[in-house]
Amino acid sequence: MEELLEERSRELCFESQRRIDLIRFNKFSEALEKLDKNLGRWNANVPELQANWASNKIWFPVPQPQRDLNINLVQNPGY
């Protein structure tokens, strides 16, 4: 599984799939914790990301207009 995730991170690095893969395999928090903030300009925001991270932020909030249209939708935890 690790090999697959690493391969996909290289092959799909600019296609915005990494976050989804990490969430699918329950590795998002682990990957965020492993980021090195000393790797130059690409990781300039790592300290902020790590400081503001909470496990409920894996999922995005359900937009209010969508919840207004469908009363059965519930907001994701933490929003």
PyRosetta script that sets phi, psi and omega in degrees:
from pyrosetta import init, pose_from_sequence

init()
pose = pose_from_sequence("MEELLEERSRELCFESQRRIDLIRFNKFSEALEKLDKNLGRWNANVPELQANWASNKIWFPVPQPQRDLNINLVQNPGY")
pose.set_psi(1, -41.2)
pose.set_omega(1, 179.5)
pose.set_phi(2, -61.6)
pose.set_psi(2, -40.9)
pose.set_omega(2, 180.0)
pose.set_phi(3, -63.4)
pose.set_psi(3, -41.4)
pose.set_omega(3, 178.2)
pose.set_phi(4, -62.3)
pose.set_psi(4, -45.9)
pose.set_omega(4, 180.0)
pose.set_phi(5, -63.0)
pose.set_psi(5, -41.6)
pose.set_omega(5, 178.9)
pose.set_phi(6, -65.3)
pose.set_psi(6, -42.1)
pose.set_omega(6, 179.0)
pose.set_phi(7, -63.0)
pose.set_psi(7, -45.5)
pose.set_omega(7, 179.5)
pose.set_phi(8, -65.1)
pose.set_psi(8, -31.3)
pose.set_omega(8, 179.2)
pose.set_phi(9, -66.2)
pose.set_psi(9, -32.2)
pose.set_omega(9, 178.0)
pose.set_phi(10, -81.8)
pose.set_psi(10, -43.8)
pose.set_omega(10, -176.1)
pose.set_phi(11, -71.1)
pose.set_psi(11, -34.3)
pose.set_omega(11, -174.5)
pose.set_phi(12, -113.9)
pose.set_psi(12, 25.6)
pose.set_omega(12, -171.3)
pose.set_phi(13, -60.7)
pose.set_psi(13, -27.0)
pose.set_omega(13, -178.5)
pose.set_phi(14, -111.2)
pose.set_psi(14, 20.5)
pose.set_omega(14, -178.6)
pose.set_phi(15, -113.9)
pose.set_psi(15, 13.9)
pose.set_omega(15, 175.5)
pose.set_phi(16, 57.9)
pose.set_psi(16, 36.0)
pose.set_omega(16, 178.8)
pose.set_phi(17, -103.6)
pose.set_psi(17, -14.7)
pose.set_omega(17, -173.5)
pose.set_phi(18, -60.4)
pose.set_psi(18, -47.0)
pose.set_omega(18, -179.1)
pose.set_phi(19, -58.8)
pose.set_psi(19, -44.8)
pose.set_omega(19, -179.1)
pose.set_phi(20, -63.9)
pose.set_psi(20, -43.1)
pose.set_omega(20, 178.0)
pose.set_phi(21, -61.9)
pose.set_psi(21, -44.5)
pose.set_omega(21, -179.4)
pose.set_phi(22, -64.3)
pose.set_psi(22, -38.7)
pose.set_omega(22, 177.1)
pose.set_phi(23, -66.0)
pose.set_psi(23, -45.2)
pose.set_omega(23, -178.4)
pose.set_phi(24, -57.7)
pose.set_psi(24, -38.4)
pose.set_omega(24, -177.8)
pose.set_phi(25, -98.6)
pose.set_psi(25, 12.8)
pose.set_omega(25, 177.5)
pose.set_phi(26, 56.1)
pose.set_psi(26, 43.8)
pose.set_omega(26, -177.8)
pose.set_phi(27, -121.6)
pose.set_psi(27, 6.8)
pose.set_omega(27, -173.4)
pose.set_phi(28, -64.6)
pose.set_psi(28, -49.9)
pose.set_omega(28, -179.4)
pose.set_phi(29, -61.7)
pose.set_psi(29, -42.7)
pose.set_omega(29, 179.4)
pose.set_phi(30, -61.4)
pose.set_psi(30, -44.0)
pose.set_omega(30, 179.9)
pose.set_phi(31, -65.5)
pose.set_psi(31, -38.2)
pose.set_omega(31, 179.3)
pose.set_phi(32, -66.5)
pose.set_psi(32, -39.5)
pose.set_omega(32, 179.1)
pose.set_phi(33, -67.3)
pose.set_psi(33, -31.0)
pose.set_omega(33, -177.6)
pose.set_phi(34, -79.6)
pose.set_psi(34, -13.0)
pose.set_omega(34, -177.9)
pose.set_phi(35, -60.3)
pose.set_psi(35, 136.4)
pose.set_omega(35, -179.6)
pose.set_phi(36, -96.8)
pose.set_psi(36, 120.9)
pose.set_omega(36, -177.8)
pose.set_phi(37, -78.7)
pose.set_psi(37, -1.8)
pose.set_omega(37, -177.0)
pose.set_phi(38, -104.7)
pose.set_psi(38, 24.4)
pose.set_omega(38, -177.8)
pose.set_phi(39, -100.6)
pose.set_psi(39, 24.6)
pose.set_omega(39, 175.0)
pose.set_phi(40, 90.7)
pose.set_psi(40, -157.9)
pose.set_omega(40, -170.4)
pose.set_phi(41, -64.6)
pose.set_psi(41, -27.0)
pose.set_omega(41, -177.5)
pose.set_phi(42, -68.7)
pose.set_psi(42, -25.8)
pose.set_omega(42, -178.2)
pose.set_phi(43, -112.5)
pose.set_psi(43, 28.4)
pose.set_omega(43, -177.9)
pose.set_phi(44, -63.6)
pose.set_psi(44, -28.1)
pose.set_omega(44, -177.3)
pose.set_phi(45, -95.4)
pose.set_psi(45, 3.0)
pose.set_omega(45, -176.8)
pose.set_phi(46, -58.0)
pose.set_psi(46, -46.0)
pose.set_omega(46, 179.4)
pose.set_phi(47, -58.3)
pose.set_psi(47, -39.0)
pose.set_omega(47, 177.9)
pose.set_phi(48, -66.6)
pose.set_psi(48, -43.5)
pose.set_omega(48, 179.0)
pose.set_phi(49, -59.9)
pose.set_psi(49, -45.9)
pose.set_omega(49, -178.8)
pose.set_phi(50, -67.2)
pose.set_psi(50, -37.8)
pose.set_omega(50, -178.8)
pose.set_phi(51, -70.4)
pose.set_psi(51, -32.5)
pose.set_omega(51, -176.0)
pose.set_phi(52, -96.4)
pose.set_psi(52, 5.3)
pose.set_omega(52, -175.6)
pose.set_phi(53, -78.9)
pose.set_psi(53, 138.4)
pose.set_omega(53, 172.0)
pose.set_phi(54, -142.1)
pose.set_psi(54, 145.6)
pose.set_omega(54, -174.3)
pose.set_phi(55, -61.1)
pose.set_psi(55, -26.5)
pose.set_omega(55, 178.7)
pose.set_phi(56, -72.2)
pose.set_psi(56, -11.4)
pose.set_omega(56, -178.7)
pose.set_phi(57, -82.7)
pose.set_psi(57, 4.0)
pose.set_omega(57, 175.8)
pose.set_phi(58, -61.8)
pose.set_psi(58, -42.1)
pose.set_omega(58, -179.0)
pose.set_phi(59, -97.1)
pose.set_psi(59, 144.3)
pose.set_omega(59, 177.1)
pose.set_phi(60, -78.7)
pose.set_psi(60, 158.4)
pose.set_omega(60, 176.0)
pose.set_phi(61, -70.4)
pose.set_psi(61, 149.6)
pose.set_omega(61, 174.6)
pose.set_phi(62, -79.1)
pose.set_psi(62, 125.0)
pose.set_omega(62, -178.0)
pose.set_phi(63, -59.5)
pose.set_psi(63, 140.0)
pose.set_omega(63, -179.2)
pose.set_phi(64, -57.9)
pose.set_psi(64, -42.0)
pose.set_omega(64, 178.1)
pose.set_phi(65, -58.2)
pose.set_psi(65, -35.1)
pose.set_omega(65, 177.9)
pose.set_phi(66, -70.0)
pose.set_psi(66, -37.4)
pose.set_omega(66, 177.9)
pose.set_phi(67, -69.6)
pose.set_psi(67, -31.8)
pose.set_omega(67, 177.0)
pose.set_phi(68, -67.6)
pose.set_psi(68, -35.8)
pose.set_omega(68, 179.8)
pose.set_phi(69, -73.1)
pose.set_psi(69, -33.3)
pose.set_omega(69, -176.8)
pose.set_phi(70, -127.8)
pose.set_psi(70, 104.7)
pose.set_omega(70, -175.9)
pose.set_phi(71, -69.5)
pose.set_psi(71, -11.9)
pose.set_omega(71, 178.7)
pose.set_phi(72, -81.1)
pose.set_psi(72, -14.3)
pose.set_omega(72, 178.1)
pose.set_phi(73, -74.4)
pose.set_psi(73, 138.2)
pose.set_omega(73, 175.8)
pose.set_phi(74, -117.4)
pose.set_psi(74, 151.3)
pose.set_omega(74, -179.3)
pose.set_phi(75, -71.1)
pose.set_psi(75, 142.9)
pose.set_omega(75, 175.9)
pose.set_phi(76, -64.3)
pose.set_psi(76, 146.0)
pose.set_omega(76, -177.2)
pose.set_phi(77, -55.8)
pose.set_psi(77, 138.9)
pose.set_omega(77, 176.6)
pose.set_phi(78, 93.4)
pose.set_psi(78, -4.7)
pose.set_omega(78, 179.3)
pose.set_phi(79, -114.7)
pose.dump_pdb("model.pdb")
